Structures are given as structure tokens and as C-alpha cells.
Amino acid sequence: MADYDVIVLGGGPGGSTVAQRLGQAGRRVLVAEPGRLGGTSVNLGPVPAQSLLHAAQTIRDLRAAPAEGITVTGLNLDWAALQAKKDAAVQTLVGGLAALLKRLKVEVVPAAGRFLAPGVVEVGGRRLTADHVVIATGSVPNLPPLRGVAHNPCVVDAAALLASARVPDRLTILGGDAIGLECASLFSALGSSVTLLETLGEIAPFMDADIAQKLRPAMRPVRFRLGCRLERLDGGTVYYTTAAGGAEAITSDVVLLSLGRRPRFEGWGAETSGLHITPRGVTVDDRLRTSLPGVWAVGDVTGRGLGANTAIRSGEIAAALILDPDQAAKGQVMRWEAVPYTMFGFPEAAGVGLTERDAEAQGLEVVTATAPLVLSERCVAESGLAATGAVKVVAERATGQLRGLHLFGPHATEIIWGAAGLLELELTVADVRQIVFPHPTVAEGIREACWAIREQ
């Protein structure tokens, strides 16, 4: 008899979800986590950022209060108090997760686990066996081979920036991924002079290009430099070549590296595991099965959509299929095309499914329509004709099936789950037109975009 039913390597969103679901079913589960439960999402990235962004939104609202007929005086930012609030929120979530797993009788070992073979893992110097092993080791930031980055005290990652002792006067961000855009929004709202350098022709390559192009000017006063070739760093000075070929430099107090993330292959035995692994990640199918029997992989380590939402859902599916393989026939499979992305900046952005460019690359004939959120009566009521935002729909030309939905504007990140449901159910544009949306809401922009397709 094996020591455990399941051993999970990693206690982030994916690994802790697997452990929670299996613990609820009474399985004997061990989680090996050398850091803090919750992983990057809870401890270093989205959750700390969300705490600070909420405060920054409050500041933005107060600054805009005179337009609402409200006079505000004596506005002051206590950065230390805000940091304490953020840290308390993180501690509450980590402690709550630990208490939940303990109540479910999940054993958590504060040590790294090393995969030795299917069903065999070393944890804290102990050789343990299990019927199933789940790899959930997460991801790490990409580090560019750029001269002047290593051992440069001015260069930080997002985790260090969010925990910094003060708000920098000048901030340069290298890379326009989601966390880079969120940090640009955050620190710009807090008073930093922010410039973002992007090597591609547009920010946010994960977004639909039309939405990204509209989002960028809505993020003023953040300054963007697109199509740059990064050359080197010297302290807080970044030397780069512009898209036009000119040599330029920008100096700031802090330089944030925000060039995406990659799966974590180090420290858990990936190199000797015998698993099929590519530079993209541990190869899995839509049931989260790896190339070895009884071995599963969930979350960022698969490279299939880096984000806590993907990790959580993949963890749920792996747990369900460990408990009952027949659940796959009942819909417990990973629908990668229906995983939404989010960007919690000012304004928010979100999307799900294919972008127009993705559809064209796949040879799909699609029709698209974009509806500005100024058509939303709620947006106009709250912001007037200056309301910012848009919704874009991508649908198959022949069938009308919805294949992608992308938007930016107020509450975008709270709306996108519904769009993901539309894709999961394989609804058509005609189906969406028949849905009764609450009124007045921002979500009505989805309906307006679907009706706009008919008018083309």
C-alpha cells in the first residue's frame, strides 16, 4: 500500500485546489511546498497588486470627485499603512488556506518535493510513495539576457516593486504584459512618472490587437514606447533603439522587469523525470495527464495559460479524474480556449477565446464587431460622453458561433466570466441576442456588439 493516495508538488492555486478537492473526498494527500501556501498569486502577484490597486482606485475617485459635485480636501497617501493592509490581507488568505487544508486532514510539508519516478517522490529527505503524483510547481519571471540587469539594485521584479519601501518618483517598465500594465496603472495613479518600453508593436500580446490599441491611450498619463530593442542598462538608465532606429535612453529610480513568466523546471527533478517536457512546459492533454502513468500536471508548469484561474480549474479537473476517470465523459476536461485573461489596471481589460488574429491564423472565416461602451447607459450615467471602453466580438462567419470576446472598461474583469460561459456552451451570436441582460449595466455592451455584427 502506498504512503499516500496523492502527493502534490507545490501549494499554489493549482496544487492547493487539487489537495482541497481530494481532501474533501477523504483521500490521503500530502502537499510539498517550500514557500508559503497560495503561491505567487496570493503572496507575490495578483492578490497584493489587487490590494494596492483598490487603494489607487479610491485615490482616482477622490481626485475626480469635484466632477460629481463633491469637494475633497487634504488627500494624503500613507504608503506604509497601505503596505500593512496589503500584508494583512495576504496573511489572512494564507492562514485561511492552511486552516482549510488542516481541517481536511491534508498534510502540508514545508519542503520542496523531488519527483523520482511515477508514484515515488522525495520530500524533506523522505522517500514517499503515492498512487498519483501531481506536479504543480508554478512559474518564475523571465529574465532577459540583457547587459546590466544582473546585480543591478535599480532592477526589480513585480513582487519587489509591490513591496517597495516607497513609491518611486520615476518608474520604467520593461514589457507590456498584464502585471506590467497593472503596475503602470497603479504607480501612475500614486504619482509616479511611468514609462513602459515594449519590444513588440503593441502592448499586451495576449489581447485582441484592436482592444490593445484602444486601451493604450486610455491609460494616460502612462507613456508607451513600442517596437523598442532593449540594448543595455546602467543603473536606472535603460538604453534602447526606437522602432525608427534611433538610439535613446531613459533614466528612472526603479526599472521593473515585466517580460512574462516561464514554467518552473528547477528544483523538482524535471531534468531526470522522464516526463515529456518542452521549453513551453510539461506536456499534458485536456485531462491534465502527463506522458507518465499516474502523473498529472496543473497550472503554470504546463505552460498552457499562465494564471491562477487556469491553475484552479486544471486542479479541479485533475482531482475529479483522479477520483473518477469516467468524469471526463461528463465534461470534466480542460477547455483551454475558454480560459479568460484579465488585466486589473485603469481601465480594466479582459477577454476569452480567439482574437481576430488567432482566428485568421487558424484559417477560420470570422466576422467581428466592436461596440463602444459609450453605448452603455450606465457608463454614460457615471462618466458622461467621456466613458472609456469597448467590447469586441469574434464569431464564425458560417455558423455565427461565438469564438472570442474581448473588452476594456469599467468592471471588465467581473464581466468576463459570463463571456467564458458563452464560449463553453458554444452559443451563437443569435443565442446571445436572446439573453436578457440586466439594465443598466456595462455587460450590455456584449449584447450591443452581437447586434452590431448583424448590421455589417
C-alpha positions in Angstrom: 0.0 0.0 0.0 1.3 3.4 -0.9 2.1 6.0 1.7 -0.5 8.4 0.3 -3.2 8.4 -2.3 -1.8 11.6 -3.9 1.3 13.7 -3.4 1.2 17.2 -4.8 4.4 19.1 -5.5 3.5 22.8 -5.0 0.9 24.6 -2.8 -0.1 27.4 -5.2 -3.6 27.8 -6.7 -3.4 24.6 -8.7 -1.8 22.4 -6.1 -3.9 23.6 -3.2 -7.1 23.2 -5.3 -6.1 19.5 -6.0 -5.4 19.0 -2.3 -8.7 20.6 -1.2 -10.9 18.7 -3.6 -9.2 15.4 -2.8 -9.2 16.1 0.9 -13.0 16.8 0.7 -13.3 13.3 -0.8 -11.4 11.8 2.1 -8.2 10.9 0.2 -4.8 10.8 1.9 -3.0 13.8 0.5 0.4 15.3 1.1 1.4 18.8 -0.3 5.1 19.6 -0.5 5.5 23.4 -0.5 8.9 25.1 0.3 7.4 28.6 0.4 4.1 29.9 1.5 0.8 28.3 0.6 -1.1 30.2 -2.1 1.9 30.5 -4.4 2.8 33.6 -6.4 -0.8 34.6 -6.9 -1.6 35.1 -3.2 1.8 36.1 -1.9 3.6 38.0 -4.6 1.5 38.9 -7.5 -2.2 39.4 -8.2 -3.6 39.5 -4.7 -1.0 42.0 -3.3 -1.5 44.0 -6.5 -5.2 44.0 -6.1 -5.0 45.3 -2.6 -2.9 48.2 -3.8 -4.9 48.8 -6.9 -8.1 49.1 -4.8 -6.5 51.9 -2.9 -5.3 53.6 -6.1 -8.8 53.4 -7.5 -10.0 55.2 -4.3 -7.5 57.9 -4.9 -8.6 58.3 -8.5 -12.2 58.5 -7.5 -11.4 61.2 -4.9 -9.5 63.2 -7.4 -12.4 63.0 -9.8 -14.9 63.9 -7.0 -15.3 67.6 -8.0 -16.9 66.5 -11.3 -19.5 64.7 -9.2 -20.2 67.8 -7.1 -18.1 66.6 -4.2 -15.4 68.6 -2.7 -12.4 66.7 -1.2 -9.5 68.4 0.7 -6.5 67.1 2.5 -5.9 64.0 0.3 -2.8 62.2 1.5 -1.3 58.8 0.8 0.2 56.8 3.7 2.2 54.2 1.8 3.3 52.3 5.0 -0.3 51.9 6.1 -1.3 50.7 2.7 1.6 48.1 2.7 0.4 46.9 6.1 -3.1 46.5 4.8 -1.8 44.5 1.9 0.3 42.3 4.0 -2.6 41.7 6.4 -4.8 40.6 3.5 -2.1 38.2 2.3 -1.6 36.7 5.7 -5.3 36.2 6.2 -5.6 34.3 2.9 -2.5 32.2 3.5 -3.7 31.4 7.1 -7.2 30.6 5.9 -5.8 28.2 3.3 -3.6 26.5 5.8 -6.5 26.1 8.2 -8.7 24.7 5.5 -6.2 22.0 4.4 -5.6 21.1 8.1 -9.3 20.6 8.6 -9.4 18.4 5.6 -6.5 16.3 7.0 -4.2 17.3 4.1 -0.6 17.0 5.3 1.5 20.1 4.3 5.2 19.7 4.4 7.3 22.9 4.3 9.9 21.5 1.9 10.5 21.0 -1.8 9.4 17.8 -3.3 11.5 15.9 -5.9 9.9 13.6 -8.4 11.9 10.4 -8.7 9.5 8.1 -10.7 5.8 7.6 -11.2 4.4 7.1 -7.7 7.8 7.9 -6.0 8.7 11.3 -4.5 11.4 12.6 -2.1 10.1 15.2 0.4 12.3 16.7 3.1 14.8 13.8 2.8 12.0 11.1 3.0 11.3 8.8 0.1 7.5 8.5 -0.2 5.1 6.7 -2.4 1.7 7.6 -3.8 -0.9 6.2 -6.3 -0.8 9.6 -8.0 1.7 12.5 -8.2 0.6 16.0 -9.3 3.2 18.4 -10.5 2.1 22.0 -9.6 5.4 23.8 -9.3 4.3 27.1 -10.9 6.3 29.6 -12.8 9.1 32.1 -12.5 9.7 35.5 -14.1 11.5 35.6 -17.4 15.0 37.2 -17.1 16.3 38.7 -20.3 20.0 38.2 -21.3 20.4 42.0 -21.2 23.6 43.6 -20.2 23.4 45.5 -16.9 20.4 43.6 -15.5 22.3 41.2 -13.1 23.2 42.6 -9.7 21.6 45.9 -10.6 19.9 47.4 -7.4 17.6 49.5 -9.6 16.1 46.5 -11.3 13.2 44.7 -9.6 10.5 42.2 -10.4 6.8 42.9 -9.7 6.9 41.2 -6.2 9.7 43.5 -5.1 8.1 46.6 -6.5 4.8 45.9 -4.8 6.6 45.5 -1.5 8.9 48.5 -2.0 9.6 51.0 0.9 8.3 54.0 -1.1 6.5 55.0 -4.3 9.2 55.8 -6.9 9.2 59.2 -8.4 10.2 57.7 -11.8 9.4 54.2 -12.9 10.4 52.4 -16.2 8.7 49.2 -17.0 10.2 46.7 -19.5 7.4 44.7 -21.0 3.7 45.2 -21.5 2.3 42.0 -20.1 -0.6 42.0 -17.6 1.4 42.7 -14.5 3.4 45.4 -16.2 0.3 47.2 -17.3 -1.2 46.8 -13.8 1.9 48.2 -12.2 1.9 51.1 -14.7 -1.7 51.9 -13.8 -1.0 51.5 -10.1 2.1 53.7 -9.7 0.9 56.3 -12.2 -2.2 56.7 -10.0 0.0 57.0 -7.0 2.0 59.8 -8.6 5.0 58.1 -10.3 6.1 59.2 -13.7 5.8 55.9 -15.6 7.2 54.9 -19.0 6.7 51.5 -20.5 9.0 50.1 -23.1 7.6 47.3 -25.3 9.6 45.3 -27.8 6.6 44.4 -29.8 4.5 46.6 -32.0 1.7 46.8 -29.4 1.2 46.2 -25.7 -0.5 43.1 -24.3 0.2 40.5 -27.0 -2.4 38.2 -25.3 -5.2 40.7 -26.1 -7.0 41.3 -29.4 -4.9 43.9 -31.2 -7.8 46.3 -31.7 -8.6 46.3 -28.0 -5.0 46.7 -27.0 -4.7 49.7 -29.4 -7.7 51.3 -27.9 -6.6 50.5 -24.3 -3.2 52.2 -24.6 -4.4 55.8 -24.9 -7.0 55.2 -22.2 -4.1 54.5 -19.8 -2.8 58.1 -19.8 -0.6 59.6 -18.3 1.4 56.4 -18.7 3.8 56.8 -21.6 4.5 54.0 -24.0 7.4 53.3 -26.4 6.5 50.5 -28.8 8.8 48.4 -31.0 11.9 49.1 -29.0 15.0 47.0 -29.0 16.5 46.9 -25.5 20.2 47.4 -25.5 21.6 47.6 -22.0 21.1 49.0 -18.5 23.4 51.2 -16.5 21.9 51.6 -13.0 18.4 53.2 -13.6 19.2 54.1 -17.2 17.8 52.0 -20.0 19.4 52.3 -23.4 17.2 51.2 -26.3 16.7 51.6 -30.0 13.4 53.0 -31.2 11.2 51.4 -33.8 12.5 54.1 -36.2 16.1 53.1 -35.5 17.1 55.9 -33.2 19.2 55.5 -30.1 17.5 56.7 -26.9 17.8 56.3 -23.2 15.5 56.9 -20.2 16.5 57.2 -16.6 14.4 56.3 -13.6 14.6 55.4 -9.9 13.3 51.9 -10.5 13.3 49.6 -13.5 10.6 46.8 -13.4 11.2 43.7 -15.4 7.9 42.5 -16.7 8.7 40.3 -19.6 6.3 37.4 -18.8 6.9 34.2 -16.9 8.0 30.7 -17.7 7.3 27.3 -16.1 9.5 26.4 -13.2 11.6 23.4 -14.1 14.2 23.9 -11.4 14.3 22.1 -8.1 11.8 19.3 -8.5 13.6 16.8 -10.7 12.3 17.8 -14.1 15.5 17.0 -15.8 15.5 13.4 -14.7 11.8 12.8 -14.5 11.3 11.1 -17.9 8.3 13.4 -18.5 7.8 14.9 -21.9 8.8 18.5 -21.4 9.3 21.2 -23.9 10.5 24.8 -23.3 6.9 25.7 -23.1 6.1 23.4 -20.2 5.2 19.9 -19.0 3.1 18.4 -21.8 -0.4 17.5 -20.8 -3.6 16.6 -22.5 -7.1 18.1 -21.9 -7.4 15.8 -18.8 -4.1 17.1 -17.3 -2.4 13.7 -17.8 1.3 13.8 -18.5 3.3 11.3 -20.6 3.8 9.0 -17.5 1.1 6.9 -15.9 -0.3 8.3 -12.6 1.5 11.6 -13.1 -0.5 14.8 -13.6 0.5 18.4 -14.1 -1.6 21.5 -13.4 -1.2 25.3 -13.5 1.7 27.3 -14.8 4.2 24.4 -15.1 2.2 23.2 -18.1 2.7 26.5 -19.9 -1.0 26.3 -21.0 -2.2 29.7 -19.9 -0.2 31.2 -17.1 -2.6 32.4 -14.4 -4.3 31.4 -11.2 -7.7 30.9 -12.9 -6.2 28.3 -15.2 -4.4 26.6 -12.3 -7.5 26.4 -10.2 -9.7 24.9 -13.0 -6.9 22.5 -14.1 -6.5 21.4 -10.4 -10.3 20.8 -10.1 -10.2 18.6 -13.3 -7.2 16.6 -12.2 -8.8 15.9 -8.8 -12.1 14.9 -10.4 -10.4 12.5 -12.7 -8.2 11.0 -10.0 -11.4 10.3 -8.1 -13.3 9.0 -11.1 -11.8 8.7 -14.6 -15.3 8.5 -16.1 -15.9 12.2 -15.2 -14.1 13.1 -18.5 -17.1 11.8 -20.4 -19.3 14.0 -18.3 -17.5 17.2 -19.2 -14.6 17.3 -16.8 -11.9 18.2 -19.4 -9.9 21.4 -19.8 -11.3 23.7 -22.4 -8.2 25.8 -22.9 -9.9 28.0 -25.5 -12.4 29.2 -22.8 -9.9 30.4 -20.2 -10.3 34.1 -19.7 -7.4 36.6 -19.2 -7.7 39.7 -17.1 -5.8 42.9 -16.6 -6.8 44.9 -13.4 -5.5 48.3 -14.5 -7.0 51.6 -15.1 -9.1 50.9 -17.2 -9.6 47.1 -16.7 -9.3 44.7 -19.6 -10.3 41.1 -20.1 -11.0 38.6 -22.8 -11.7 35.0 -23.7 -11.3 32.8 -26.7 -9.8 33.6 -30.0 -8.6 37.0 -31.1 -9.2 38.1 -34.6 -5.6 37.4 -35.5 -5.8 33.9 -33.8 -8.8 33.0 -35.9 -7.2 34.1 -39.1 -4.0 32.1 -38.2 -6.2 29.0 -37.8 -7.9 29.6 -41.2 -11.3 30.4 -39.7 -13.5 32.8 -41.6 -14.9 35.1 -38.9 -16.9 38.3 -38.6 -16.2 40.8 -35.9 -17.9 43.9 -34.4 -16.8 46.4 -31.8 -19.3 48.3 -29.6 -18.0 51.4 -27.7 -19.1 51.4 -24.0 -20.5 54.9 -24.6 -23.5 53.0 -25.8 -23.9 51.7 -22.2 -26.4 53.8 -20.4 -24.7 53.0 -17.1 -21.3 54.2 -18.4 -22.8 57.4 -19.7 -24.7 58.0 -16.4 -21.5 57.6 -14.4 -18.9 59.1 -16.8 -20.8 61.1 -19.4 -19.7 61.0 -23.0 -16.1 60.6 -21.8 -16.9 57.0 -20.9 -14.0 54.8 -21.9 -14.2 51.2 -23.1 -15.2 48.9 -25.9 -16.4 45.3 -26.5 -15.3 43.2 -29.5 -16.9 40.0 -30.6 -15.3 37.4 -32.9 -17.8 34.9 -34.4 -17.6 32.3 -37.2 -19.0 33.6 -40.4 -20.8 30.4 -41.4 -22.4 29.5 -38.1 -22.4 32.6 -36.0 -20.8 30.6 -33.2 -19.0 32.9 -30.7 -15.3 32.3 -30.8 -13.9 35.2 -28.9 -14.9 38.2 -26.8 -12.6 41.0 -25.7 -13.3 44.2 -23.8 -11.8 47.0 -21.8 -13.6 49.4 -19.5 -15.3 49.5 -16.1 -15.9 46.1 -14.4 -14.4 44.2 -17.4 -12.8 41.7 -15.1 -16.0 40.9 -13.4 -18.0 40.6 -16.6 -15.7 38.2 -18.5 -16.7 35.1 -16.6 -20.1 35.3 -18.4 -18.4 35.6 -21.7 -16.4 32.5 -20.9 -19.7 30.7 -20.2 -21.0 31.7 -23.6 -17.9 30.1 -25.2 -18.1 27.0 -23.0 -21.7 26.5 -24.1 -20.8 27.1 -27.8 -23.5 29.7 -28.2 -24.0 31.7 -31.4 -24.4 35.4 -31.8 -28.1 34.9 -32.3 -28.3 33.0 -29.0 -26.6 35.9 -27.1 -29.1 38.4 -28.6 -31.9 36.4 -26.9 -30.3 36.7 -23.4 -32.0 39.3 -21.2 -29.2 41.4 -19.7 -29.7 43.4 -16.5 -30.1 47.1 -17.2 -28.4 49.5 -17.0 -25.1 47.6 -16.9 -21.7 47.6 -18.6 -22.3 44.0 -19.6 -25.0 45.2 -22.1 -22.0 46.1 -24.3 -21.7 42.4 -25.1 -25.3 42.4 -26.5 -24.6 45.6 -28.4 -21.6 44.1 -30.1 -23.5 41.0 -31.1 -26.3 43.1 -32.6 -23.6 45.2 -34.4 -22.5 42.0 -36.3 -25.9 41.8 -37.9 -25.7 45.3 -39.2 -22.5 44.7 -41.1 
